Amino acid sequence: MTTRLEIVYHDVQQITHYSGQPATMPFGTALAEAGLALTTPLSDEVAALPMSAVDVDRLAAEHLPEGSRIYFVDGTSQVITHGSAVPEPVAEPERPESITEGDATRIAYDIYVQDAASFLRAGLSVLVSCEKIVVPHLAEHIVVAGGQEARLLAVPTSPEERAEPPIDMRQQGTTSLRQRLLAQLRDLLQDITAGQVVVITQLDLLGGGSDAGLANETRDLVDLLYSTENAVLLGFSDPSLQLPEVLAARFAVRIAIEGSPRAVRHPRDGSRQPIDQALVTVAEAERFAGIDKIDLYKYVAGLNPVRLRQAIRYAYEETEGRADVTVKDLQDNIRKFKAQASSSFEIPTVSFDDIGGYRDVKDEILRALDVMSSARSLPEQYRELRGELIPRGFIFHGEPGTGKTLFAKAIANLMEATIQVVSGPEVTNKYVGESERKIRELFAEARRNAPAVIVFDEFDSIAASRSSSDDGGSRAGNAMVAQILTEMDGFRPDVQMLVIGTTNRLEIIDRALLRPSRFQSFHIGLPDPEARRGIIQVHARRFDIDVTGLVEPLIDATDKWNGDEIRALFRDAFVGRWRQGVAADADRLGELVGHYQRARRGQRQSKAGRQ
């Protein structure tokens, strides 16, 4: 059963922001983040409902009768005067002179902090899913906002304290770190009194994460927490570590936090301001001239506030002493910071100019990217069409060696995104649940590095059509497809991500992934004569080989060659000139062409013999 309410907006962008939130977000949180009001007071019960459980009618403030009263999530109300529900701001909020990582976390996550604090005051245990680097700040702010006394489960920080004893010492009775933490937690729960909350900052560590060998300690933890069900708990878990459902179910409320919001509440007067206004200092704004004229959020949406501050500080230090600094330096250094902080994402250097030929394919891709970009600014009345207009990914299919991965890198470069190329078989794992965990981690890291492009090479190895068979291999394959679908359907509108799959076997890809709202497919076949002309010219320039008068003969000689084979031709000519002193002239190129043609014939004959 759903609840219907009337929400009041002053600016259509508020509705855009509200509509872009995940359906599982608490209704009250979504209203507060968008700065929306209601025509009736909001109860705590309704505020805690997911957005999907609340139907809303949207009312423009200017259309409300004079004297109407509207109500905000924080309990304040306002009377409509001359059709305006929001007074004109007196002045733009000032940037901070300085800001700590703790302050940044409090400002960016204030809505979540207040929500968690209110649940704790009501005697409800709260589980927060967030990145570990923000946990110390969040835990402190939530407890302070709740006005309760914290009983902290102290996790050792030094390597010596965290070290596990050798196996022979365990056999002599020496306890492991988890056993020591469980004993400490048991003492805390036995001594807890009214008005106190037990804070478990590393619940995923105690719960065992994905390590099946910790099942016994996990059961001990579950027994302990359920035997003290009246104790109020504040637990934290990293989203990349799977928590057993029976353990998560001990908490009455779950709050998922990732990235940074587009707008935050000013700490002094409660006004709404862009995240870059709140978390960029005066000195940083002066250094990067024009910061107010760009959408900085595109580059930081996936970063938590601690990482956001680190990225901006890095950009500031990298440009120290320069007089010609622009906002482009800020953007480039944020991308550089994300790539260096990531174990696998990098900044692409390939452009469409580096890919010879394929003009029709390039034009089709550019049109799709243009639709994706422009659809983000659709008027509110077309908001529901966004999902149909913007595919969440591309599939490049065609023969091997035709440059499918190169196209993916060029797209990432055009999007000013970071990129990670993953081989599909690398994702698969024989242990139950490990492949899905790897997929979750890949998408989580992509969100942190947004704008980001994930490329799955040999996509068919992890996205083949699901089977009704009950054997282990089929179940594992079905689970991977289901996890990919879950991740893609959970994309945040503000976090720019693109998934690209490359395959030689489009026909076996699961049909659910090939829906237009998920993947748009592009065929990249063997290059035609015009494409071969472009490829030859690109590699001749790259390897500094003069092909004057040779382009047409090379086009004819490389019929049915793929782009990788043409590149290898010029590479070998360059290596011969560099290492052996053999001129890269017409004779040498002809010799190499003959060598490749003989090798190709041998491959065809070998293949025919096997058949």
C-alpha positions in Angstrom: 0.0 0.0 0.0 1.4 3.4 -1.0 1.0 6.8 0.6 0.0 9.9 -1.4 1.3 13.4 -0.5 1.6 16.8 -2.2 5.2 18.1 -2.5 5.9 21.8 -3.2 8.8 23.0 -5.4 10.1 26.5 -6.2 12.5 25.4 -9.0 12.0 22.6 -11.4 15.6 21.5 -10.7 14.4 20.5 -7.3 12.0 18.0 -8.9 14.8 16.8 -11.2 17.1 16.2 -8.2 14.3 14.4 -6.3 13.3 12.2 -9.3 16.9 11.1 -9.8 17.3 9.5 -6.4 17.2 5.7 -6.0 13.8 4.3 -5.2 15.1 2.8 -1.9 16.2 6.1 -0.4 14.0 7.2 2.6 11.3 9.6 1.5 12.3 12.3 4.0 16.0 12.1 3.0 15.0 12.6 -0.7 12.8 15.6 0.2 15.5 17.2 2.3 18.3 16.7 -0.3 16.1 18.4 -3.0 14.9 21.2 -0.6 11.3 20.3 -1.2 8.3 21.0 1.1 4.9 19.4 1.7 1.4 20.8 2.1 1.1 18.8 5.4 3.5 18.0 8.2 5.7 14.9 7.6 5.5 12.2 10.2 8.6 10.2 11.1 6.9 7.0 9.9 6.3 8.3 6.4 9.8 10.0 6.3 11.3 6.5 6.9 9.4 4.9 4.0 11.3 4.3 0.7 10.5 6.7 -2.1 8.8 3.9 -4.0 6.2 3.6 -1.2 5.1 7.2 -1.5 3.1 8.6 -4.4 3.4 12.4 -4.8 1.6 15.2 -6.6 3.9 18.0 -7.6 2.8 21.6 -6.9 4.6 24.7 -8.0 4.9 27.2 -5.1 3.8 30.1 -7.4 0.4 28.4 -8.0 -0.4 28.0 -4.3 -2.9 30.4 -2.8 -1.6 33.4 -0.8 -1.3 32.5 2.8 -0.8 28.8 2.3 1.5 27.1 4.8 4.1 24.6 3.6 6.1 22.2 5.8 9.8 21.2 5.6 11.4 18.0 6.7 13.3 19.6 9.5 10.0 20.6 11.2 9.9 24.2 10.1 7.1 25.7 8.1 6.6 28.8 6.0 3.7 30.9 4.7 3.4 31.5 1.0 3.7 35.2 0.3 3.1 36.5 -3.2 3.3 33.0 -4.6 6.9 32.4 -3.4 7.6 29.6 -1.1 11.3 30.3 -0.9 12.6 33.8 -0.1 15.2 35.4 -2.4 18.6 34.8 -1.0 20.3 37.8 0.6 23.7 36.7 -0.5 25.5 33.7 -1.9 26.9 31.6 1.0 30.5 32.2 1.5 33.1 29.6 0.8 35.0 28.2 3.8 38.4 29.6 4.6 39.5 26.1 5.5 37.8 22.7 5.9 38.8 19.5 7.5 37.9 16.0 6.3 35.6 15.6 9.3 33.8 18.9 8.5 33.5 17.8 4.8 31.9 14.6 5.9 29.5 16.3 8.3 28.4 18.8 5.6 28.1 16.4 2.7 26.3 13.7 4.7 24.2 15.9 7.1 20.9 14.5 5.9 22.1 10.9 6.5 23.6 11.9 9.9 20.3 13.4 11.1 18.3 10.4 9.8 20.5 7.9 11.6 20.5 10.0 14.8 16.7 10.2 14.9 16.4 6.4 14.5 18.9 5.9 17.3 17.0 8.3 19.6 13.9 6.1 18.8 15.7 3.1 20.1 16.3 1.6 16.7 19.6 0.0 15.6 21.1 1.4 12.4 23.4 -0.2 9.9 25.3 2.2 7.6 26.9 1.0 4.4 29.6 3.4 3.3 33.3 3.5 2.4 35.6 2.8 5.4 37.5 6.1 5.0 34.5 8.1 6.2 33.4 5.8 9.0 35.4 7.5 11.8 33.9 10.9 10.9 30.4 9.5 10.4 30.3 7.6 13.6 31.3 10.6 15.6 28.8 12.9 13.9 25.9 10.5 14.2 26.5 9.9 17.9 26.8 13.6 18.7 23.7 14.4 16.7 21.8 11.7 18.5 22.8 13.1 21.9 23.7 9.6 23.2 26.8 8.1 24.9 28.8 6.0 22.5 30.3 2.6 23.6 32.9 2.1 20.9 34.1 -1.4 19.9 37.8 -0.4 19.6 39.5 -2.1 16.6 43.3 -2.2 16.8 45.0 0.1 14.4 48.7 -1.0 14.6 49.9 -4.0 12.5 51.2 -5.7 15.6 47.8 -5.5 17.4 45.9 -6.6 14.3 48.3 -9.5 13.5 46.8 -13.0 13.7 48.8 -15.5 15.8 50.6 -18.4 14.1 48.6 -21.6 13.7 50.7 -23.4 16.4 49.9 -20.6 18.9 46.2 -20.8 18.1 46.3 -24.5 19.0 47.8 -23.4 22.3 44.8 -21.2 23.0 46.0 -17.8 21.6 42.9 -16.0 20.3 42.5 -14.5 16.8 41.7 -10.8 16.3 38.0 -11.6 15.6 37.8 -13.7 18.8 39.3 -10.8 20.8 36.8 -8.3 19.3 33.9 -10.7 20.0 34.9 -10.9 23.6 35.2 -7.1 23.8 31.8 -6.7 22.2 30.3 -9.2 24.6 31.5 -7.1 27.6 30.1 -3.9 26.0 26.7 -5.4 25.5 26.5 -6.8 29.0 27.3 -3.4 30.6 25.2 -1.2 28.3 22.6 1.1 29.9 19.8 3.3 28.7 20.9 6.2 26.6 24.0 4.4 25.3 24.7 3.1 21.8 27.2 0.4 20.9 29.2 1.5 17.9 30.7 -1.2 15.7 32.8 0.5 13.0 33.9 -2.7 11.3 30.9 -5.0 11.4 32.0 -6.5 8.1 35.3 -7.5 9.7 33.5 -9.3 12.5 31.0 -10.8 10.2 33.7 -12.5 8.2 33.3 -10.6 4.8 33.4 -13.1 2.0 35.8 -15.6 3.7 33.8 -18.8 4.1 36.4 -20.0 6.7 35.0 -17.6 9.3 31.6 -19.1 9.5 31.9 -20.2 13.1 32.8 -16.7 14.3 30.0 -15.2 12.2 27.5 -17.6 13.9 28.9 -16.5 17.3 28.4 -12.8 16.4 24.8 -13.5 15.2 24.0 -15.3 18.4 25.5 -12.5 20.5 23.7 -9.7 18.8 20.3 -11.4 18.8 20.6 -12.4 22.4 20.9 -8.7 23.3 18.1 -7.5 21.0 17.2 -4.6 23.2 20.7 -3.0 22.8 20.9 -0.1 20.4 23.6 -0.6 17.8 25.2 1.6 15.2 27.1 -0.6 12.8 29.2 0.2 9.7 29.9 -2.0 6.7 31.8 -1.4 3.5 29.6 -2.0 0.4 32.3 -4.0 -1.3 32.2 -6.6 1.5 29.1 -8.8 1.6 27.4 -9.0 5.0 25.4 -12.1 5.8 21.7 -11.2 5.6 20.9 -12.7 9.0 23.4 -10.3 10.5 22.2 -7.3 8.6 18.6 -8.1 9.6 19.5 -7.5 13.3 19.4 -3.8 12.4 16.0 -2.1 12.2 17.2 0.5 9.7 19.7 0.3 6.9 21.2 3.5 5.3 23.4 3.2 2.2 25.7 6.2 1.5 28.0 6.5 -1.5 29.6 9.4 -3.4 28.7 13.0 -2.7 25.3 14.8 -3.1 25.0 17.5 -5.7 23.8 20.0 -3.1 24.1 20.3 0.6 22.7 22.3 3.5 24.7 25.3 4.6 25.9 24.6 8.2 25.1 28.2 9.4 21.7 29.2 7.8 20.4 25.9 6.4 20.3 27.2 2.8 21.0 24.9 -0.1 24.3 25.3 -1.9 26.2 23.2 -4.5 28.7 20.8 -3.1 31.6 22.6 -4.8 30.5 25.8 -3.1 30.5 24.1 0.3 33.6 22.0 0.1 36.0 24.2 -2.0 37.9 26.8 0.0 38.4 30.5 -0.8 42.0 30.0 -1.8 41.2 27.0 -4.0 38.5 28.9 -5.8 40.8 31.8 -6.4 43.5 29.4 -7.8 41.1 27.7 -10.3 39.5 30.7 -12.0 36.1 29.9 -13.4 35.2 27.2 -11.0 31.7 28.7 -10.6 31.0 28.4 -14.3 31.5 24.7 -14.7 29.7 21.6 -13.5 32.4 20.4 -11.1 30.0 17.8 -9.8 30.5 15.7 -12.9 34.1 15.0 -11.8 33.4 14.4 -8.1 30.0 12.8 -7.9 31.4 9.3 -7.2 33.9 10.5 -4.6 33.1 10.5 -0.9 33.7 13.9 0.8 37.1 12.8 2.2 38.3 11.7 -1.2 36.8 14.8 -2.7 38.8 17.0 -0.4 42.0 15.0 -1.1 41.5 15.3 -4.8 41.1 19.1 -4.6 44.1 19.5 -2.3 46.1 17.4 -4.7 45.1 19.6 -7.6 46.0 22.7 -5.6 49.4 21.3 -4.7 50.1 20.2 -8.3 49.5 23.7 -9.6 51.5 25.5 -6.8 53.7 28.3 -8.2 52.0 28.5 -11.6 50.5 31.7 -12.9 48.4 30.3 -15.8 46.2 27.9 -13.8 42.7 27.4 -15.1 39.7 25.3 -14.1 40.8 22.8 -16.7 43.8 22.1 -14.6 41.5 21.3 -11.7 39.5 18.9 -13.9 42.6 17.2 -15.2 44.2 16.8 -11.8 41.0 15.3 -10.3 41.0 12.7 -13.1 44.7 12.1 -12.4 44.1 11.7 -8.7 41.4 9.2 -9.2 43.5 7.2 -11.6 46.4 7.1 -9.2 44.2 6.3 -6.2 42.7 3.4 -8.2 44.4 0.0 -8.6 43.0 -0.5 -12.1 41.4 2.6 -13.6 43.5 4.8 -15.9 43.3 7.9 -18.0 42.8 7.0 -21.7 45.0 8.6 -24.3 43.4 7.1 -27.5 41.2 9.5 -29.5 38.9 8.8 -32.5 41.7 10.4 -34.7 43.9 7.5 -33.7 41.4 5.0 -35.3 41.6 4.9 -39.0 38.5 4.7 -41.1 35.1 3.5 -39.8 33.5 6.9 -40.4 30.0 5.4 -40.2 30.7 3.6 -36.9 32.2 6.8 -35.4 29.3 8.9 -36.5 26.8 6.4 -35.0 28.7 6.4 -31.7 29.0 10.2 -31.6 25.2 10.4 -32.2 24.6 8.0 -29.3 26.9 10.0 -27.0 25.2 13.2 -28.0 21.8 11.8 -27.1 23.2 10.5 -23.7 24.7 13.9 -22.9 21.7 16.0 -24.0 19.2 13.7 -22.3 20.6 14.6 -18.9 19.2 18.1 -19.3 15.7 17.0 -20.5 12.8 19.2 -19.3 11.0 17.8 -16.3 7.9 16.8 -18.4 10.2 14.3 -20.3 12.0 13.1 -17.2 10.5 9.6 -17.4 11.9 9.2 -21.0 15.5 9.4 -19.8 15.8 5.7 -19.2 14.6 5.0 -22.7 16.9 7.6 -24.3 20.1 6.8 -22.4 21.5 3.3 -22.7 23.6 2.3 -19.8 26.2 0.6 -22.1 27.4 -0.3 -25.5 28.2 -3.7 -27.0 30.8 -3.8 -29.8 30.6 -7.0 -31.7 32.5 -8.2 -34.7 35.6 -10.1 -35.8 38.7 -10.2 -33.6 41.3 -7.4 -34.2 38.9 -4.8 -35.5 39.6 -2.3 -32.8 36.6 -2.7 -30.5 38.7 -1.9 -27.3 40.3 1.1 -29.1 36.8 2.5 -29.7 36.0 2.0 -26.0 39.1 4.0 -25.0 38.3 6.8 -27.5 34.8 7.0 -26.0 36.2 7.3 -22.5 38.6 10.0 -23.7 35.8 12.0 -25.3 33.8 11.7 -22.0 36.8 12.9 -20.0 36.4 9.7 -18.1 38.7 7.1 -16.5 38.7 3.6 -17.9 39.2 0.0 -16.9 39.5 -2.8 -19.3 38.7 -6.2 -17.8 38.9 -9.6 -19.4 35.7 -11.5 -18.9 37.4 -14.7 -18.0 39.3 -12.9 -15.2 36.0 -12.2 -13.5 34.9 -15.8 -13.3 35.8 -17.8 -10.2 35.2 -21.4 -9.1 34.1 -20.4 -5.6 30.4 -19.7 -5.0 29.7 -16.0 -4.9 33.2 -14.8 -5.8 32.4 -13.8 -9.4 29.4 -11.7 -8.3 31.6 -10.1 -5.6 34.2 -9.2 -8.3 31.5 -7.6 -10.4 30.2 -5.6 -7.4 33.7 -4.4 -6.7 34.3 -3.4 -10.3 31.1 -1.3 -10.4 31.8 0.2 -7.0 35.2 1.3 -8.1 33.8 2.7 -11.3 31.3 4.8 -9.3 34.2 6.2 -7.2 36.1 7.1 -10.4 33.2 8.6 -12.3 32.9 9.7 -14.9 34.1 6.2 -15.7 34.0 3.5 -18.4 34.2 -0.2 -17.7 35.2 -2.4 -20.6 34.5 -6.1 -20.4 36.5 -7.8 -23.1 35.1 -11.2 -24.1 31.8 -10.1 -22.6 30.1 -13.4 -23.7 32.2 -15.3 -21.1 30.2 -13.6 -18.3 27.0 -12.5 -20.0 25.9 -15.6 -21.9 22.2 -16.4 -22.0 20.9 -17.8 -18.7 20.1 -21.5 -18.6 17.4 -23.4 -16.8 19.8 -26.2 -16.1 20.6 -26.9 -12.4 24.3 -27.7 -12.8 27.0 -25.7 -11.1 28.3 -23.9 -14.2 24.8 -22.8 -15.2 24.0 -21.5 -11.8 27.3 -19.5 -11.7 26.7 -18.0 -15.1 23.1 -17.1 -14.3 24.3 -15.4 -11.1 26.8 -13.3 -13.0 24.2 -12.1 -15.5 21.8 -11.3 -12.6 24.5 -9.3 -10.8 25.3 -7.3 -14.0 21.6 -6.5 -14.4 21.4 -5.4 -10.8 24.4 -3.1 -11.1 23.2 -1.5 -14.3 19.7 -1.0 -13.2 21.0 0.7 -10.0 23.0 3.5 -11.8 22.7 6.9 -10.2 21.6 9.5 -12.8 24.2 12.0 -11.5 27.1 9.6 -11.6 28.3 9.2 -15.2 29.1 5.6 -16.0 29.2 3.6 -19.2 29.6 -0.1 -19.5 31.1 -1.4 -22.8 31.2 -5.1 -23.7 33.2 -6.5 -26.6 32.4 -9.8 -28.1 32.8 -12.0 -31.2 29.6 -13.9 -30.3 26.7 -11.5 -30.0 24.2 -14.3 -30.5 24.9 -15.9 -27.1 24.6 -12.7 -25.0 21.6 -12.8 -22.6 18.6 -11.1 -24.2 17.8 -9.1 -21.1 21.2 -7.3 -21.5 20.4 -6.4 -25.1 17.4 -4.3 -24.3 17.7 -0.8 -25.7 17.6 0.8 -22.2 20.6 -1.3 -21.2 23.0 -1.9 -24.1 23.1 -0.4 -27.6 25.0 -2.6 -30.0 27.4 -1.6 -32.7 28.9 -3.9 -35.3 32.6 -3.3 -36.0 33.4 -5.5 -38.9 36.5 -6.0 -41.1 37.5 -2.6 -42.6 36.3 -1.8 -46.1 38.7 -0.2 -48.6 38.0 3.3 -47.3 38.5 2.2 -43.7 41.8 0.4 -44.7 43.0 3.7 -46.3 42.4 5.5 -43.0 44.1 2.7 -41.0 47.1 2.7 -43.3 47.5 6.5 -43.0 47.2 6.4 -39.2 49.9 3.8 -38.7 52.2 5.2 -41.4 52.2 8.5 -39.5 52.6 6.7 -36.1 55.6 4.6 -37.2 57.0 7.3 -39.5 56.9 5.3 -42.7 56.6 7.0 -46.0 53.8 5.4 -48.1 53.7 7.9 -50.9 52.4 6.1 -53.9 51.9 2.9 -51.9 48.5 3.5 -50.3 46.3 2.1 -53.1 48.5 -1.1 -53.6 48.4 -1.6 -49.8 44.6 -1.2 -49.7 44.3 -3.9 -52.4 46.9 -6.2 -50.7 45.2 -6.0 -47.3 41.7 -7.1 -48.4 40.0 -9.0 -45.6 42.7 -8.0 -43.1 41.7 -6.6 -39.8 43.0 -3.4 -38.3 45.4 -5.2 -35.9 47.0 -7.1 -38.8 47.6 -3.8 -40.7 49.1 -2.2 -37.6 51.4 -5.3 -37.2 52.6 -4.7 -40.8 53.8 -1.2 -40.0 55.2 -2.2 -36.6 57.3 -4.9 -38.2 58.6 -2.5 -40.9 59.5 -0.1 -38.2 61.3 -2.7 -36.0 63.3 -3.9 -39.1 64.5 -0.4 -39.8 65.3 0.4 -36.2 67.0 -2.9 -35.1 68.3 -4.3 -38.4 68.8 -1.3 -40.6 66.3 -2.6 -43.3 64.7 0.3 -45.2 61.0 0.5 -44.7 60.3 1.0 -48.4 58.0 -0.6 -51.0 60.1 -3.8 -51.2 60.1 -4.3 -47.5 56.4 -3.7 -47.2 55.8 -6.1 -50.1 57.9 -8.7 -48.4 56.0 -8.4 -45.1 52.6 -8.5 -46.9 53.6 -11.7 -48.6 54.7 -13.2 -45.3 51.4 -12.3 -43.6 49.4 -13.7 -46.6 51.2 -17.0 -46.4 50.6 -17.1 -42.7 46.9 -16.4 -43.2 46.6 -19.2 -45.8 48.2 -21.6 -43.4 45.8 -20.7 -40.7 42.8 -21.2 -43.0 44.1 -24.6 -44.1 44.8 -25.7 -40.5 41.3 -24.7 -39.5 39.8 -26.5 -42.5 41.7 -29.6 -41.6 40.4 -29.6 -38.0 36.8 -29.3 -39.3 
